[in-house]
Amino acid sequence: MLQSNGNILLIHDDEIRLADLRGQLVGHFNVFAATDVRSAYRVLREFDMHVVLAPEQSAQMTGLQLAESIKGSFPDVVTIIQAADTDYTALKTAVKHGRISHYLRHDADIDDMAQHISNALQLVQLREDNRALGSELKKRTDEQTRILELFKRYVPEQVVSQTLNNGNEAMMVGENRIVSVLFADIRGFTRLAGQLRPAEIVAFLNDFWSVMSEQVRLHRGSVNKLLGDGMLAVFGAPVSYMDNQENAVICALEMIEALETVNRKYSAQFGQEIQIGIGINTGEVVVGNVGSNDYMEYTVIGDTVNIAHRIEQLTKKRPNSVLVSETTWDQVNYLVAGEKVDQLKMAGKHDEIVVYEVTDKLDANIKPMRRGGLGY
């Protein structure tokens, strides 16, 4: 809101006329007066003026020149020019093109002036209200953006997008999907962590999983959970692609390669190189948001997940290895080199699960992996 009835600057080189105008308007507004451009400029610099009223003709410059000068230095001030005669063409054009806000007829009386000034003050108030509203809107938008970015660090970005697009109810419905589940784990981390202070442990894990999560993102997967020294990633949920299995396996191989970056930074600190193990299984899962009114978690449920975890545990005897189930191997064996290495017996399951170790990419057959959302 304006802090007063409005600060009005009257400019006129006729001191008698100026004093007369000021005397008639001072009961309605806070009126300042200036007889020349220099003193008017001084008032504008020293006080918060809202409206300037000036004649179309004066000794030092025309009213339109004055309005142009004021607008350049004081863009929020509303300028009203009083016509010198009955030809209003120039003033109408100036209003049309935004050079001035209003003009007065040459014979306008004090009531007309007061009404135009009041209208100008309403415009000033509207601008201030809009500015305040814009500032508040930006503040709220920035806060919502910050919350959304923070939310994306705890929930897969695709889940956030689907929730915003479809609403909470749509995301509460479970769905069956065929996915590739990837478990990764830092080998012997409990022992390694004993060498570090808590802050150093957290800093290392944040750095390590940033590197590994980036590989998941580049290969169109979704990090579902970080379990301290372990990761659960899913390829095929909440968003699916034609090559989910291939993406999962190539991602795993490049996670192993990315260890070089981590070890260059941390191997001296730990006194040895960091090693990981990765297990991948492909099959049907149930996906959806599970929880209570206070806490929700997007999760994947089913034997496929349990088997992937069991396969990852087999890597304890094979540092920096990628082990995959037969259901995964059958989808990617044209793309990677590997061999059968083990069989896994799951409780309650009649058939054993054949496990393969993936050792390398077959460069002759590998198709370009998409990076940053680009296609082939």
N, C-alpha and C positions, 0 to 999 in steps of 0.2 A: 504494500500500500504506500501511496505518497505520504511523506512525513508532514505535509502541510496542505494548505489550499492550493498549492502550486506556485512555483517561483517563475515569475514573468519578467522578461527583460524588454523594456520599451526603448526603441532606438529612434531618435528624431533629432535633426540638426536645428530645429526651431525650439528653443528652450521654453518659450511660452506655451506652445502647443504640447510639448512633452510634459510640462508641469500640469496642464489641464487634464491630459489623458491619465496621468498617474493619480491625480486627485479623484477622478471618477472611478478608477478601477481598484484603488487600494483597499476599499472595503470588502472586496470579493477575493482578492489574490494577494500574494506577497509580491509586491511590485518593485523592480529595480529599474533604473533609468540610465541611459547613456546618450550623450549628444554627438559622439563620433565613433568611428570604427575601433580606434585604439582603446578607448575606455570600455567599449562593449566587449572587446576581446578580453580585457582584464577582468571584467565581471564574470564572463563565461569560465575563465580559468579558476577564479577564486570561489565561485559559488556553483551549486548544483542547479542549473537552470533547466526548466522544463519546456518553456515556450518563449520564442522571440517574436515580437511584433515590430515590423519596420515598414517604412514607406517604399513605394516602388522607385522613387527618385530621391537622391540625396547628393550632397556636394562631393563626397569622396568616392562613392561607388553606387551602382544601381542596387535595388533591392534583390534582384536575382543574383548578382555577383556576391552580395553579402550572404544570401542563403547558401550559395555554392561554397563559400569559404567556411561557413559554420558547419555545413554537413561534412566537409572534409576532416575537420578537427573535433567536432562534437556531434557524431552521427545520431545520438539519441534525442537531440533537441528538435522540437517541432517548430518549423518556421512559418509564420503567417505574413504575407505581404499585402499592404493596402495599395490598391490601384491609384495611379496618379490622375487618370481621366476615365472616360467611358469606353476606351478600347481595351478589352480584357483578353485579347487574343494571345499575347505573349504569356500572360499569367495562366490561362487555361492550359496552354501547351506545357508550361513548366509543371503544373500539377499532374498532367497526364503522364509525363515522363519522370515523375518523382523528384524533380529538382526542388520543389517546395511542397508543403503539405496542404496548405489552404491559401486562399486569397480573399481579400475584402473588397467590396465595391468602393469606388472613390467617395461615395456619399454615405458610407455606413455610419450609423450612430453608435453611441456607447453600448446600447443593448445588443446590437449586432456583434460588436467587438467582444463583449462578454460571452455571448453565445458561442462564437467561434473559438475563443480561448477555452471555454469549458469543453467543447468538443475535442480540441487538441489535447487537453489534459486527460480526457477519457482514453484517447489513443496512447498517450504516454503510459497511463495506468495499465492498459491492455498489454502493451509491450513488456512492462515490468512483470505483470502476472504471467505472461507467456515465457519470459526468461526464467522466472522462478519455477514454473511448471516444467520447463525443459531441463533445468538443473536437477530437479527432483526426479524426473523421469530417467535422466542419465545415471543418477546415483543408484536408482533402483535397478536399472538395466545392468550397470556394472556389477552390482551385488548379485543379481541373478546369474550373470555370466560367470562370476567367481564361484558361485555355488555349483553351477553346472559343470565347470571344469574340475572342481573338487570331486563332484559326484562321479565323473568319468574315471577318476583315479581308483575308485573302489568298485565300480560296476562296469562291465564291458560297454564300450561306447555304443555298439549297435543296440544293446538293450536299452540304454538311455534314449536313443533315437526312436526306437519302437514304442517305448512307453510314452514319449512326448507326442508321437504321431497317432497312436492307437488308444491311449488312455490306460489307466491302471487295470481295468477289468479285462481287457484283451490280454495283458501280460500275465494275469493270474491263471489263465487256462493252460494246463500242461499239454505237451505235444510230443509225439513220438518222432524221432529223427534217426537217420543213419549218419553217424559221425565217426571221425577218427579222434581218439582221446590220447593226448600226449602227457606223460608224467616225466618230469625231470627232477633230479635230486643231486645236491652237492655231496660228493663222497667224503665221509669222515669229517663232516663239518663240526660236530660236537667237540671233537678233539681239537680241531683247528681253532674254534672259537675260544677255547680255554686260554689261548695266548693273547687275547685282545681284551681291551676294556669294552664295556657295553656300548658306548658311543661309537667305537671303532667297528664293532660287529654290525650295528645298524647301518653305518655309513657304507661298509663293504657290501652288505646285502642289497641296499638300495642301488648301488652302482652295478653290482652283478646282475640283478634282475632287470635293470634298465637295458643292459646290453642284450640279455636273452629275450626280454619282452619285445624288443625292437624286431628281432628275427621273426617272432610270432606275427607281429603286425604286418611285416613285409610280405609274409606268405599267407596272408588272409585268414589267419587264425584269431582266436580270442582267448586272452588270459582269463581263465575262470577263477582261479584262486592262487594266491601265494601262501605257501604253508611254511613260513620261516625259511628253511633251507631247501624247500621243494616248490615245484610249480605244477599246476594242472592247467593245460591249454586244450581247447576244443577247436576242431576244424569241421565246420558244417553246422554250427549253431553259435549264436542266434541267426547268423546269415550263412547260407550255403553257396558253394561254388561247384562247378562241374568237376574240379580236380581236388577235392578235399583231401583224399588219401595222399596224392602226390605232394601236395603242399605240406602236409604234416611231416612226411619223411624227409623231404629236402630241407625243411625248416630245421629238423633235428640235426642233420649233417652240418648245416651252417651254424647251428648253436655250438657244435663241437669246434668248428673252425674259429668261432668268435672267442673261444677260451683264450686264444693267443693274446687278444687285446687285454683281457682281464689279467692274465698271468704276467704280462709285461709290467703291469702296475702293482700287483700284489704278491707275486711269488717271493720276492725278497722279504716282505713283511711276514709272511707265513713260514718262510724257510723251506718251501716246497711249492710245486705247481698245484693249482686248483684242478680237480677232476670232477666230472659229472657222469651220470648215467641217465639214459633216456629210454623209456618204454612206450610203445605205441600199440593200440588195439583199435580195430574198426568194428562197429556193430551198432545195434539199435539201443537208444537211450531214451529216457524221458527227460525233457528239459522244461524249465519254467521257473517262475518266482515262487519260492517256498518260504514261509515264515509266519509272523504274527502281524498285528496292526502296528506294532512298534518297530519291527525289524524284518526286512525282507532280504532274500538272497537269491540271485539267479544261479541255478545249479543244474547239474546233470546227474542222473540217477540210473543205475542198472548194472548188470553183470559186466557190460562192456567196460565200465569205469573200473570195476574191481579187478578185472583181468589186466587192464593196462597198468594198474598199480603193481600187481604181482610181477608182471614182466619187467617193470622198472627195477624191482628188487633183485632180479636176477643179474643186473648189471654190476652188483657189488663185487663180483668176481672178474668183471671185465671193465676196467676203468676207461672212461671216455668212449663208451660203446653205445650204439643205437640198436635196440632189440625190438622186433615187431612181431605181431601175431601173423599166422598164416592168412587170415582174412585181409590183413593189410598188405602182406607180401604179394599176394595174387594180383593186387591192383597196381603195384609199382615195380614189379621185377623187370619190366622192360626198360626201366629208367635208372635203376641202381644195381650195383654189384652186391652180392651177399651170399650167405650160406646158412643152411640149417644147423643150429647149435644146441637146441635143447627141446624138451617137451615139458609142459606144465600141467599138473594135475590140480584141478579145482575141486573143492569139496562139493559134493552133490552133483557133479558133472560126470557123465559116463566116459566121454571122449576126452583124451588129452589134447592140450593145445600145443600145436607145433610152433616153435619160436625160431625166428631167423635173425641173424645179425647183418645189418646193412653196413657195408664198409666204405662205399664210395659211390659217386655219381658216374653214370656211363656217359661221358661227354659226347660221344657220337650220337646218342639218341636223345639227350636231354633237351627239353623244350625251354624256351626263355621263361624265367620266372617273372611274374609281374611285380613291379616295384612302385610303391606309392600310388596304387590304384590304376596304373596304366595297363592297357590291354596288350595282347601280343603284337 
